[in-house]
Amino acid sequence: MAEPVRAFLALEIAPGVKAALAAGREALRAELPRARWVRPESQHLTLKFLGETPSAVLQALASDLAPRLAGLGPVSVRLHGSGFFPSPARPRVAWLGGTAGDAAPLVEIVEEVADAQGFPRERRPWSLHVTQARLDRPWPQAAVERFLAWGDGLQLEPFTCAEVVLFSSRLERGGAVYIPLDRMPLA
């Protein structure tokens, strides 16, 4: 029997936006305390984390999800602003935010289909965020404010996502490696 796969559903960030974000982030990293920064090529917009899941369940999920997504149409995304989980007062994860005004029907379909396959629904509403760094120790207030100011000042081009990607996530020494398992077009 096949081993379970650590998996999630996501929207990919346009390559040009990833490159611009990486370039803009380099100077910032030198100004801030140590953190585990997410590699630019690994950045994405998670729709649903599935966890350790048997391959057969992932295949069934993708088979059920693909026809429901077809015809929804692309999702327009604009990355801007930043924040911290759980909060700026207790920073553990630094993230970049944004807007995807036409994503609500997509997120609801993902939740419905995943729920039918036995994945529990998310308790909180979906929140667009792109993880930038994981902090081993909370940053001092000045560093938190610097990161927030950087996010507020970002000028990234809007982009369009035309598919949902089912990714596997393999944890390696340099961070997680994401491998597309299936692509489900939105148009």
N, C-alpha and C positions, 0 to 999 in steps of 0.2 A: 504494500500500500504506500502511496506517495506521502511524503512528509508534508505537514501543514506549511503554508506560505504566509509570511507576514505581509499584509496587503492593505491598500487604500485606493480610493477613487479620487481623482484630482483633475484640475484644469492646468494645462501647461502655460507657462509664461513665455511670451514671444522671445526668441533668441536675442533680438536687438535690445529689448527691454532688460533682459538678464545682463547683457554686456554693459549697458549704460549704468545699471544698478551696481554691478561689480566695480566699475571704474569709480563711481561716486563714493563707494563704500571704503575704498582703500585708504584714503587720507583720514577718514573718520576712525578707522580701526586703530591707527597709530596714536590717536588722541585719547582713546578709551582704555579702561582697565582690561585685563586679560578676560577672554571669554572664548567659548567654542563657537566659532562662526560657521554658518552653513555655507557649503561650497556653492558658488553661483550656479553651477550646472544642476544642482539638486533642488533649487527653489521651485516651488509650485504652489497652487492654491488647493488645499485639501478640501474635498467635499464630504468625505466620510472615511474614517479610519475603520478598517475591518478586523485588524489584529491577526493572530495566527489562525488561518483558515484552510481547510482541506481544498486541494486543487479542484475537485469535483464541484464543491459548493461555489467556488469562484467562477467556474465555467457556467454553472447554472445561473448565477447572478448576472453575468455578462449577457447571457442568452436572453434572459428576461428583460434586462435593462435596455439593450440596444434598440428594440423596436419602439419602446416608450420614449426614447430620446430623439429618435429620427423625426425630423420635422419641427422640432422646437425652435430651431434657428440658433445662430451663433450668440455668444454672450460677450458683450462689450465690457472691458475692464480698464480701470484707470487706478494705478497705484499711487497713493499719497498719504501723508500722515504716518505716525508711528506711535507705538505704545509698548506696554509691558504686561505680561501675565505674571502673577495675578494682578498686580497694580504697580504704578510708578513708585509707590511707597515701599513695596516689597518686590523689587524686580528680580525675576528668575529667567524669563524668556523675553528677549527684545524682538519686536515684530514691526513689520511695515504693513499699513492698512490700505484701504482703497474702497472703491465702489464698483459694483457690478449690478446695476439697477434691474437688469432683466434676468437675474439668476434665480429668483424665488421659485418659479415653476420647475426649474431644473433640480434645485435642492429638494423640493417636495417629492418629485418623482424618484430621485435617488433614495430618499428615506422610505417611501412606500415600497419600492421593490426590495430594498435591503431588509425591511421589516418582514416582508413576506418570505424571505429566505432565512429568517431566524436571527437577524442582527437587531439588537435593540435600537429604538429610535433615540436620537440625541435629546437630552433634556433641555438644552439651551438652544436658542435659535442660531442658525449658521452665521458666522462672523468672518468676513473676508480678512485674511491676514497671511502674511508671508514671513515665516520665522527667519530671523536674521542671525540671532546668536542665543546660546544658552549660557547663563551665568552660573559659574560654580559658587561664587559669592556675590551677594548683592552689591551693585555699584554705588559709590557715593552720590549724593544728590547732584553735584555738578556734572557728573558723567551722565546721569539720567537726563538732566536738562539738555545736555549737548546732543544726545541721541534724539530726543524729542524735537529739538530745533532742526536737526538734519532732516528728519522725516517731514516736517512741515515745509521745508524749503525744497524738497525734491521736485524736479520738473521732468517727469518721465512721460513718454508718448503713450496715449491710450492704445490698447491692442484688442484683438478679437480672438476668442477661443471657439473653435468649430468642432471640438470633440471632447468627450470625457475619456480619460485614460485610467485603466486599471493597472496599478503598479504593484510590483513586489518590492519589498524593502529588505535589503540584506545589510545587517550591521557589520561594519568592518572597522579596522583600527583607525582609519582617517575619517570615519563618519559613515553614515548610511549611504548605500548605493541603491538607486532606484532603477528598476528594469520594467519597461512597459510589457504587460502581458496581453492586453487587448485595448483596442481603440474603438470608441463608439461615437460615430458622427452625430452632430446635432442638426445637420441640414441634409 
